[in-house]
Amino acid sequence: MNAECIGLVCRDCGKKLTESEFSLTCPSCGAPMRVAFAEGSIGKALKDGMPAYDDRSYLYQWRSILPIRDESLISRVSLGETETPLLRSNRYGPSRGISDLYFKIEQGPTLSLKDRGTALCVLKALEGGHETICLSSSGNNSASISAYGSRAGLRPVVFVQKQVSAAKIFKSIVYGGKVIRIDGDMAAASRLCGAMVKERGWYQCGGPNPYRVAGKRTFAYGIVQQLGRAPDTVLIPCGGGAGMVAAFDGFSEMFEAGIIDH
């Protein structure tokens, strides 16, 4: 049994949209949207326990709690992104007096933590009938979108700021992305990307996309599955903060479903 996705809901004002009314931000207040599931459906989907590791893709493993309408598209999108390992610290933790420290090695096929969210984003772009996906980024995200977009047969376009390393640009190009370098900063690149979304109907796969967060949140489920319980503390390196939001969503869902006790 899969959790029932009931659309998108605003994180601030609570406005609800259907999936067909997809919006990066709330049309009423401008706040970020999140993917919503029917009350109790996460718990029902996991009533028999966490799903077993799947060596094809995390999209298959966590299918029951992901907003996927067409499961046949997973094979078209996947680059082999599987649940990432959780490794016990044998030296650093004990040296700091922490006997139970673990590291979640969150790397996907492009060697980036972005791949988990990108995989679901690109699948949703296919479900929506889009041909071009885009985002503004200065590094890992642009490479991830380029790789997954090319794998899915879409046209990936990434907007980067003027001051960005050639190595980062080269990685996106190798993965099949169309790189547009802006004579300006990251804010200017973001504005142009946003304009293309509005004027040409391109699908934005960047940080505001609620499906990116919905995909990323499964790393919290992975931690609980691998650890066998809820962790006491999770430290997450942040840029835009999507990882923190995804962790909050995942752990909150598990707590509400009675899977974890704190």
C-alpha positions as CSV (number, residue, x, y, z in Angstrom):
1,M,0.0,0.0,0.0
2,N,1.3,3.4,-0.9
3,A,0.7,6.7,1.0
4,E,-1.9,8.8,-0.7
5,C,-0.5,12.1,-2.0
6,I,-3.3,14.7,-1.8
7,G,-1.4,17.5,-3.5
8,L,0.6,20.5,-2.2
9,V,0.1,22.7,0.8
10,C,1.6,26.0,1.8
11,R,4.0,25.8,4.7
12,D,2.8,29.1,6.1
13,C,-0.9,29.8,5.3
14,G,-2.0,26.3,4.6
15,K,-3.4,26.9,1.1
16,K,-3.9,23.6,-0.8
17,L,-3.2,22.9,-4.4
18,T,-3.7,19.8,-6.5
19,E,-0.7,18.3,-8.1
20,S,-2.0,19.5,-11.5
21,E,-1.9,23.1,-10.1
22,F,1.8,22.7,-9.3
23,S,3.5,25.9,-8.1
24,L,7.0,26.4,-6.6
25,T,5.6,28.9,-4.1
26,C,2.2,29.6,-2.6
27,P,0.0,31.7,-5.0
28,S,-1.5,33.4,-2.0
29,C,1.4,34.3,0.3
30,G,4.6,33.4,-1.6
31,A,5.8,30.9,1.0
32,P,7.3,27.5,0.0
33,M,4.9,24.6,-0.8
34,R,5.3,21.0,0.5
35,V,3.9,17.7,-0.7
36,A,1.0,16.6,1.4
37,F,-0.2,13.1,2.2
38,A,-3.6,11.9,3.5
39,E,-3.8,11.8,7.3
40,G,-2.5,8.4,8.5
41,S,-1.4,7.1,5.1
42,I,2.3,7.2,5.9
43,G,1.7,5.0,8.9
44,K,-0.4,2.6,6.9
45,A,2.1,2.4,4.1
46,L,4.8,1.4,6.6
47,K,2.6,-0.7,9.0
48,D,4.7,-3.8,8.1
49,G,8.0,-2.0,8.7
50,M,10.5,-0.2,6.7
51,P,11.0,-1.4,3.1
52,A,14.0,-3.5,2.3
53,Y,17.1,-2.1,0.6
54,D,16.6,-2.0,-3.2
55,D,19.8,-2.1,-5.3
56,R,18.0,-0.5,-8.3
57,S,17.1,2.9,-6.9
58,Y,15.9,4.5,-3.7
59,L,12.8,5.5,-5.7
60,Y,11.8,1.8,-5.7
61,Q,12.8,1.3,-2.1
62,W,10.8,4.3,-0.8
63,R,8.1,4.1,-3.4
64,S,5.3,3.7,-0.8
65,I,6.0,7.1,0.7
66,L,6.8,9.1,-2.4
67,P,4.4,11.1,-4.6
68,I,4.9,9.0,-7.8
69,R,1.9,8.4,-10.0
70,D,3.7,6.5,-12.8
71,E,6.1,4.0,-11.4
72,S,7.2,2.9,-14.9
73,L,9.1,6.2,-15.2
74,I,11.6,5.3,-12.5
75,S,13.6,3.2,-14.9
76,R,13.7,6.1,-17.3
77,V,15.1,8.4,-14.7
78,S,17.3,6.3,-12.5
79,L,21.1,6.4,-12.5
80,G,21.3,3.8,-9.8
81,E,20.8,6.1,-6.8
82,T,20.4,3.8,-3.8
83,E,20.0,4.3,-0.1
84,T,23.3,5.7,1.1
85,P,25.4,4.1,3.9
86,L,25.4,5.0,7.6
87,L,28.9,4.5,9.0
88,R,29.9,4.3,12.6
89,S,32.7,6.6,13.6
90,N,35.6,4.5,14.9
91,R,38.0,7.3,15.7
92,Y,36.6,10.8,15.6
93,G,33.6,10.1,17.8
94,P,35.5,8.3,20.6
95,S,38.2,11.0,20.5
96,R,35.5,13.6,21.3
97,G,33.8,11.5,23.9
98,I,30.9,10.5,21.6
99,S,30.6,6.7,21.7
100,D,27.6,6.5,19.3
101,L,28.5,8.8,16.4
102,Y,27.6,8.0,12.8
103,F,28.1,9.5,9.4
104,K,25.5,9.4,6.7
105,I,27.5,9.3,3.4
106,E,25.0,11.1,1.3
107,Q,26.4,10.7,-2.2
108,G,24.6,9.7,-5.4
109,P,25.8,8.8,-8.9
110,T,27.1,12.3,-9.6
111,L,29.0,12.2,-6.2
112,S,26.6,14.8,-4.8
113,L,24.0,14.9,-2.1
114,K,21.7,16.6,-4.6
115,D,21.0,13.4,-6.5
116,R,18.3,12.1,-4.1
117,G,16.1,15.1,-4.6
118,T,16.9,15.5,-8.3
119,A,15.8,12.0,-9.2
120,L,12.2,12.6,-7.9
121,C,12.2,16.1,-9.4
122,V,13.0,14.9,-12.9
123,L,10.5,12.0,-12.6
124,K,7.8,14.6,-11.8
125,A,8.9,16.7,-14.7
126,L,8.2,13.6,-16.9
127,E,4.8,13.1,-15.3
128,G,3.9,16.7,-16.1
129,G,4.9,16.4,-19.7
130,H,7.8,18.9,-19.6
131,E,10.6,18.9,-22.1
132,T,13.0,21.3,-20.5
133,I,14.2,21.4,-16.9
134,C,16.2,24.2,-15.4
135,L,17.7,25.7,-12.2
136,S,20.3,28.3,-11.1
137,S,23.3,26.8,-9.3
138,S,27.0,27.2,-9.0
139,G,28.0,23.6,-8.6
140,N,26.7,20.2,-7.6
141,N,23.0,20.9,-8.3
142,S,23.7,21.9,-11.9
143,A,25.7,18.8,-12.5
144,S,23.0,16.6,-10.9
145,I,20.2,18.2,-13.0
146,S,22.3,17.8,-16.1
147,A,22.9,14.1,-15.5
148,Y,19.4,13.2,-14.6
149,G,17.8,15.4,-17.2
150,S,19.9,13.8,-19.9
151,R,19.2,10.3,-18.6
152,A,15.5,11.0,-18.8
153,G,15.7,12.4,-22.4
154,L,14.9,15.9,-21.3
155,R,16.7,19.2,-22.0
156,P,18.6,20.4,-18.9
157,V,19.4,24.1,-18.8
158,V,21.5,25.5,-15.9
159,F,22.1,29.1,-15.2
160,V,25.4,29.9,-13.4
161,Q,27.0,33.1,-12.1
162,K,30.0,34.7,-13.7
163,Q,32.4,33.8,-10.9
164,V,32.2,30.0,-11.1
165,S,35.0,27.5,-11.6
166,A,35.6,26.0,-15.0
167,A,35.6,22.5,-13.5
168,K,32.1,22.9,-12.3
169,I,30.9,24.2,-15.7
170,F,32.7,21.3,-17.4
171,K,31.0,18.7,-15.2
172,S,27.6,20.0,-16.2
173,I,28.5,20.1,-19.9
174,V,29.9,16.5,-19.8
175,Y,26.6,15.3,-18.2
176,G,24.7,16.9,-21.1
177,G,23.5,20.2,-19.6
178,K,23.2,23.5,-21.5
179,V,25.1,25.9,-19.4
180,I,24.3,29.6,-19.5
181,R,26.8,31.8,-17.7
182,I,25.4,35.1,-16.5
183,D,27.4,38.3,-16.4
184,G,26.4,38.8,-12.8
185,D,25.9,37.1,-9.4
186,M,23.8,34.2,-8.3
187,A,20.8,36.4,-7.8
188,A,20.9,37.5,-11.4
189,A,21.2,33.8,-12.5
190,S,18.1,33.0,-10.4
191,R,16.1,35.9,-11.8
192,L,16.8,34.7,-15.4
193,C,15.9,31.1,-14.5
194,G,12.7,32.3,-13.0
195,A,11.8,34.3,-16.0
196,M,12.3,31.3,-18.3
197,V,10.0,29.3,-16.0
198,K,7.3,31.9,-16.3
199,E,7.7,32.8,-20.0
200,R,8.5,29.3,-21.5
201,G,7.0,26.9,-19.0
202,W,10.3,25.3,-18.1
203,Y,10.3,23.0,-15.1
204,Q,12.4,24.4,-12.2
205,C,14.2,21.7,-10.3
206,G,16.0,23.9,-7.8
207,G,15.6,24.3,-4.1
208,P,12.0,25.7,-4.0
209,N,10.6,22.6,-5.8
210,P,8.5,20.8,-3.2
211,Y,9.3,17.4,-4.9
212,R,13.0,17.9,-4.3
213,V,12.3,18.2,-0.6
214,A,9.9,15.2,-0.7
215,G,12.7,13.1,-2.3
216,K,15.4,14.3,0.1
217,R,13.3,13.6,3.2
218,T,13.8,9.9,2.6
219,F,17.3,10.1,4.0
220,A,15.7,10.6,7.4
221,Y,13.8,7.4,6.9
222,G,17.0,5.7,5.8
223,I,18.8,6.8,9.0
224,V,16.0,5.3,11.2
225,Q,16.0,2.1,9.2
226,Q,19.8,1.7,9.4
227,L,20.2,2.8,13.0
228,G,17.1,0.9,14.2
229,R,15.8,3.9,16.2
230,A,15.6,7.7,16.0
231,P,18.9,9.5,16.5
232,D,19.2,12.0,19.3
233,T,20.8,14.7,17.2
234,V,21.3,15.2,13.5
235,L,23.9,17.7,12.2
236,I,23.3,18.8,8.6
237,P,25.6,21.1,6.6
238,C,23.5,23.8,5.0
239,G,23.5,26.0,2.0
240,G,19.9,27.0,1.2
241,G,18.5,24.9,4.0
242,A,16.6,22.3,2.0
243,G,18.3,19.5,3.8
244,M,17.1,20.8,7.2
245,V,13.6,21.2,6.0
246,A,13.6,17.6,4.5
247,A,15.0,16.2,7.7
248,F,12.2,17.9,9.7
249,D,9.6,16.6,7.3
250,G,10.9,13.0,7.4
251,F,11.3,12.8,11.2
252,S,8.0,14.5,11.9
253,E,6.2,12.1,9.6
254,M,7.7,9.1,11.4
255,F,6.9,10.5,14.8
256,E,3.3,11.2,13.9
257,A,3.0,7.7,12.4
258,G,4.4,6.2,15.6
259,I,7.5,4.8,13.9
260,I,9.8,6.7,16.2
261,D,9.3,7.9,19.8
262,H,11.0,11.3,19.6
